[in-house]
Amino acid sequence: MSQDGKPQVANGHTVRAAAARALVPVITGQGSLASLDDSQVVPRDRAFLRALCYGVCRTLPRLEALAAELLRSPFKSRDADVQALLLVGIYQLLYLRVPPHAAVGETAGAARTLDKAWATRVLNGCLRRLQREASALQDKVDRDPCVALLHPTWLLKWLRRAWPDDWREIAIANNQPGPMTLRVNRRHCDREAYRDRLISAGLDATLCQHAPDGLTLVEPCDVGALPGFHEGIVSVQDEAAQLAVELLGPALAPRPGARVLDACSAPGGKTAHLLEVFDLDMTALDSDAVRLARVDATLSRLGLSARLQQADASTLEWWDRTPFDAVLLDAPCSGSGVIRRHPDIKCLRRPDDIRELAALQARLLDNLWQTLAPGGTLVYATCSVLPEENADQIETFLARTPDAMATTPERMAWGRPAGAGRQLLPAEHGHDGFFYARLVKQA
């Protein structure tokens, strides 16, 4: 049954109309795919719904450029759902193995499901023209590098400025779905033993190059198919995100019971990883109660425990004035290093967002530094590739904080030097984009 109590029916119109509705907030800058509800379609159509929504976001600059070529005049703002339906149709014709007659007919027919039967003829004409002129139209719009590389103009400009030798490879990596990487809970077994279990279950994986607990599946699967997932033996976490433990490790390994703060902890992957590896007195902080509940669920599945606290880490109202031996600040950021997992970022982020996020990161650094004991370690992390949030952020923090000293190792097997930190760029078939810096509070 659907949410309105009506029986769900499996047909091509329903799933394409559902995709159009889900995409309207994204293409109008009002929301993200985080709230995508796939319960509105029958179970067998849910993977297709997600493929349509995420695929449209991933290729949006080209789809929008082609739509502009196909339409005599733009749709009115009240018809954003029809615009989204056109994008869904273009995406199917160019990127999916959907029979062309179904991509055209079912997409055009979905306009009736949206109560906009008038649009059926318009959509049918546009998509049939694309069938006839696909090569010529794509050649025309791809003259714009932002269209060819599927990135908004401002973001490609910022990437080019930050990484003049790597910007094109970053964009290409952003356009590929990220691999499914696992973190094996070493309290149960090591990754080599777990890989044997995967093979026995008909799955295969390769050892991560840099994360000692990491395995990357050759083919993604549902988490329910992972041996021991519900028993807490394994979690899903990108290789780059697993490296926080490697940086904090030297500060924690000789100190069982160390008092540690994960300041922006949701959804709890790094909190859990730290607790899997070390015996800690852990506080997991997050300002969002719903997201904090996800931390609780993650720890419960893994059989781990921490002190959960809903609070704003940019204030000190929550702090009991007992200093922490270590702080992990996985700061809110642009997400520019994980676009391949959240392609709607390309639609939703704006240059002003980066400036606002950088200001928030600075406030968090200044505030949390006060909670750190002398001699303690703070690891700053973002899933961003933009210097404004990373190397520049740490440089200005060090300049205004006399007792802060950067201790990020200069020689590491992963990433590249970036000011006082290390930058990982998104790698095709590899890790996400991430930045880390390790700081010590001088006594």
N, C-alpha and C positions, 0 to 999 in steps of 0.2 A: 504493500500500500504506500502511496505517496503521502507527503505531509498533510495534504488537504483531505486525506481519507479516500481518495479515488484509487481504483485499481491501477497498477502500473502496467503499461503496455509497451512491449518491445517493438519499436519501429524507428526508422531512420529519421523521421521528422522530430520525434521527441528528444533524442540525444543531441541533435544539432541545435534545436531551439534551446535546450538546457545549456549548451556550451555558449551560445550567444548571450543568454541572460547572465551567465557567470562572468563573461568578458566585459560586459558594459561598465561595471565599476572600474575595471582596470584601464580600458581605453579612454575613459573620461577622467582618469586621475582621482577617482573617489574611493578606491579600495583595492585589495590585493587578492591573489588566489589562495591566501591562507584560510579564507572562509569558504572555500569551494565545498559545496554539499553534493556528494554524488548519490545520495539516497533518493534523489528525484528520478533516477533512471533505474531500470532493472539491473541486477548484479552483473549480467553478462555484458552490459554496455558501459560499465563504470570505467574500465581501463580505456575504452575509446573516448569517453568524455574527458578524462584527464589528459589523454594524448592530444586531443583537439585544443584544450585550454592552454596547456603548457607549450604546445607547439606553436600556436598563434602568437603567444607572448615572445617566444624565442626568435621568431622570424618577423615580428611586427613591422619593423621599418620597411622591409621589402613588400610585405602584404599591403601596407598603407599606400606605398608609392604606386603599386599596381592598381589598387582600387581607384586611386585618383585618375589613372589613365583610362580605366574602364568606364567610369561614370561621366555622364555629361555635366552633371552638377552635383555637389556634395549633398548628402542627406541632411535634413534638418536635425538639430540637436535632440529633438524628441524621438527621433528614429535611430538612436545610437544602437538599438538592438538589431536593426536591419543592417547597419554598417558592420556590426560584429558578425552577423550571419554571412555577409559577403566575404569577410576575412576568413571565416571558417571554410567557406567554399574554395577560396583561392588556395588555402593551406592544403586542403585535401588533394586538389589537382596537382600541385607542385611537389608535395612532400610525402604523401601517404599512398600506400598501395590500395587505394579505394578505386573500384571501377569508375571510370569517368562518368558513366551515365548515372551512377548512384550519387557521386559527388555533386553533380549538377542538379539532378531531379530531386533528390531528398533534401538538399540544402534550400533550393528554391521553394519546395513545398513546405519547409519548416516555417516560412513566413506566415502561413495560415495558423500554425500553432501559436505564433506570437500575436494573433489577431490582426495581422497586417497583410491580408490577401493581395492588396494592390502591389505589394513589393515582389510577388512571385515572378511576374513578367520581367521586371527590372533585373532581378538576380539571375534569372534564367538567361537573359540576353548577355549580361556581363560575363558569366561563367562560360558560356558557349564561345564568346569572342576570345576569352583567354585560352580555351582549347585550341582555337585556330591559330592564334598569334603568340603563343607562350614564349617562344624563343626570342622573337623580335622585341616584345614588351619587356622581357627580363633584361635583354641587352641594353635597352634604353634606360631603364631605371637604375641598373647597376653601374652606370657611369658615375654615379655619386658613390664614393667609397663608404659613406655611412650606410647607404642602402645595401651595398654589396657585402659589407661586414656585419650588417644587422645590428647596428648600434645607433643610438641617438647622437646627433651631431656634437652636443656639448661633451658627452662622455668620451667619445672617440678622441676629441681634442684634448681632454684632460689626460687620457691614457697615453697619447702620443707625446705630450709634454713631460709626463712623469717617466715614461719608459721609451725613449726614442728608438731603441734597438729592439724592443720586445712588444710594442703595442699591437702589432698585427697578430702575433702569436697569441697574445692575451685575448684578443677579440675572437679569434678562431676557437680557442679553448672554451670561451664563454658560451659559444654557440652549440657545444656538444653536451648532451646529458651527462652528468657526473656519474662515475662508477659507484657501485655499492660496496663500501668498505666496512669491515667488521673490526671490533675490538674484543679480543678474547680476555675474559676475566681470569687473570693469572692466579687468583685464589682457588680456581677449579682445575685449570690445566694450562699448558702452554699452547702457542698457536700452531706448532707443528702437529701436536696430538689432535688439536681441534680440526686441522685441515684433513687429517685422516678420517675424522667423523663426517666431514662434509663430503668427501669422496665416496664414503660408504652410503651416503644419502643421495648420491647421484649429482652432487654439486662439485664444482672445482673452484679453486682460488689460488692466487699467487701471494707470496709473502710481501708485505710492504717494505720498501727500501729503507725507510727512516724510522718508522714507528715499530718498536719491538713487540707490541701486542697486536699489530695490525695485519689483516688479510683482505685482499680485494677479490671479490667474486668475479669469475670470468663472465657470468651472466647474472643480472639481478634476479631476485626472487622475493616472494612474500616472506615477511619475517617469521610467519608461522611455520615455514618450511625449514627454518634453521634449527639444527639439532640443539636442544637444550636452551633455546631462547627464553622460554617461559620459566625455566629454572634458574635463569640469571647467569648462564655460562658465557653468553656472548651478547654484544650490543652492536648497534649500527652507529658508526662514527667515522668521519673522514680522517684520513691519515694526518693531515695538517693539524686538525683539532686535537689529535692525540699527543702532539709534541709539547703541550703545556706541562705535562708530567715530567718530561725530560729536562725542561728548564728549571722547574721548581725542585726537582729531585735532590740536588746537592744540598739544599737548605733543609730538607725534611728527613732524608735517609738516616742521619745519625740522631734524630730526635723523636722517638716514639711519644705519642701524645701531644705533639706540637699543636698549638692553637692556630688554626688556619681559617681564613675568610675567603669564600668564593662570592664576590660582591655582586655580580650580575649573573646569577647561576642558572636560570632557566635556559633550556629544558633539562639540564642536569647532567649532561654527558661528561663534562670535565670534573664536576663534583664527584661523580661516581668513579671515574678513572683514578682520581687521587686516592679515594677510599679503598679501591681495589689493590692499590700498590703500597700504601702507607697506613700505619695506625695513627689516626689523627683525631683531634678534637675539632670537628668541622662545623662551621656556621655557613649555611647557604642562604644568601640574601637575594630577594628580588622584589621589585615594586609592584608587580602584577600578581594578584592572588590566583588567577587562573593558571598562569605560567608556573607559579610556585607549586601548584598542585601537580603539575607534570614532573617537577623535580621529585616530589614525594612518591609519585607512582614509579618513577625510574628507580629510586633507591629501594622501594619495597620489592620490586621485581628481582633486584640484585641481592637482596638480603643485607642491605647496608643502612646505616643510620647517620643522620646529621641533625643539627639544630636548624630548623627552618624558620625564617623570619621574613615577614613582608614589611619592607621599608624602602625608602628612597636613599640610595647610596650616596647621593650628593648632599645629604645632610648628616648630622651626627646624633639626631634624636634617638636613634635605635641603639646606639653604642653604650655598653655598660662601663666604659673607660678602662677595661682590661685590654692591654695591647695584644695584637696578634703577632705571632712569629712569622707568618707569611700571609700575603694577600694575593689572590688572583683577580685581576680586573679584566674580564673579557668584555670590553666596552661596547656599548651600542654604537653602530657604525653604518656606513653606506651599504654594506654587503657587496661591495664591488668585486670581492674575491670569490663570491659564491653565486654569481649570476647564473651559472649553468644549472644550479639547483633551484633557483628562484628567478626565473627569467622575467617575471613581472617587474623586477627592480628596474629593468631598462625602460619600462613605461612610467614608473612612478617617481623615480628619483629626479631631483632638480639640483642645479648648482647651489642654490641657497640652502638646501638640505645639508650639504657637506659642511658649510660654514657653521650651521646651527649644531650639527653633530660634533664638530671639532670643539666648539665652545663647551658643550656638555662633557665631552671627554676630559677637557682641561679641569672643569669643576670636580669631576669624579677623582681625578688624579690628586688634586690638591686636598680634597676632603679625606680620601682614604689614606693618604700618606700620614695623616695625623693618628690613625688607628694602628699604625705599624710600630712595633717595638724597635728601639735602637739595635742595630745589627740584623734586623729583620729583612726579608726579601719580598719585593713586589714584582710580579710578572704582569706586564701590560700586553694585552692581545686584542687584535681585531681581525675580522674576516674581510679586510679591505686591502686594496692595492694602491690606494691614493696616499701620497706623502703627507698631505694635509692632516690626515688622521693618524699617521704612523711616525715616520722618521722626524718630520717637522714638529709633530706634537711632543715627542719625547725630548727633542732638542730644546724647545722653549721651556718645558718643565724643568729640565736640568739647569737651565740658565737662571730660573727664579727660585730654585730649591737648593740651598747651599749644602744640605746634609745628604743629598741624593747622589749616588755614584752608580754609573752604568757598569754592569758586570756580565753583559751578554757575551758569551764566548766569541772570540774573533774567528776561530777556525772551527767550523762545524760541517758535518756531512750534508746538511740540508740548508736550503735557502741561500741568500746572498747578503752581504753586509748592506745595511740601510741605516746610515747614521749610527746611533747607539744601539740599533736592534738588528733583526734578521727578517728579510722579506722573502716569502715564498710566493711565486706567481702561479696562477692556475695552470696545471699541466694536463694536456690531453691524455686520457687514460690513467691519470695520476691524481695527485692531491689538489685540493682547492687552493685559492689564494689566501694567505694569512700573514700577519705581522706579529712578531714577538719582540719584547724588550725586557730584560731583567735588570732590576734596580735594587740596590742595597742601601739601607738607611744607616749612615755612619754614626757610630756611637759618639 
